[in-house]
Amino acid sequence: MDEAKRQDFEKRVNESIEMVRPYLVADGGDIKFVELTDDLVVKVQLLGACGSCPHSLQTLKNGVEQAVRKQIPEIKEVVSV
């Protein structure tokens, strides 16, 4: 992937994450974008209460991943690192 396309994807990923961040913060958590891999997997870090919550995988897949993939259908997956 060329650098311009990577930067565009990363910008759009961050915009998508900003849309779901208020919901995580309201529950005492947060999220940080870590990396976009060459095979279009988004790596994030769940912080605060989200980092230790037993429902964090559900939040990640049903909340964050859906929001990101709705904005950027090319993204294959969102994973927590």
ChimeraX attribute file (.defattr): number of C-alpha atoms within 10 A of each C-alpha:
attribute: neighborCount
match mode: 1-to-1
recipient: residues
	/A:1	9
	/A:2	7
	/A:3	8
	/A:4	9
	/A:5	10
	/A:6	15
	/A:7	12
	/A:8	11
	/A:9	18
	/A:10	16
	/A:11	12
	/A:12	15
	/A:13	21
	/A:14	14
	/A:15	15
	/A:16	20
	/A:17	21
	/A:18	15
	/A:19	12
	/A:20	17
	/A:21	16
	/A:22	14
	/A:23	13
	/A:24	19
	/A:25	15
	/A:26	9
	/A:27	11
	/A:28	12
	/A:29	19
	/A:30	20
	/A:31	22
	/A:32	15
	/A:33	15
	/A:34	12
	/A:35	15
	/A:36	18
	/A:37	12
	/A:38	10
	/A:39	11
	/A:40	16
	/A:41	15
	/A:42	23
	/A:43	17
	/A:44	19
	/A:45	17
	/A:46	23
	/A:47	16
	/A:48	15
	/A:49	15
	/A:50	21
	/A:51	16
	/A:52	11
	/A:53	14
	/A:54	10
	/A:55	10
	/A:56	17
	/A:57	16
	/A:58	12
	/A:59	16
	/A:60	20
	/A:61	15
	/A:62	11
	/A:63	16
	/A:64	24
	/A:65	21
	/A:66	17
	/A:67	20
	/A:68	24
	/A:69	16
	/A:70	12
	/A:71	13
	/A:72	14
	/A:73	11
	/A:74	13
	/A:75	19
	/A:76	14
	/A:77	16
	/A:78	19
	/A:79	16
	/A:80	17
	/A:81	10
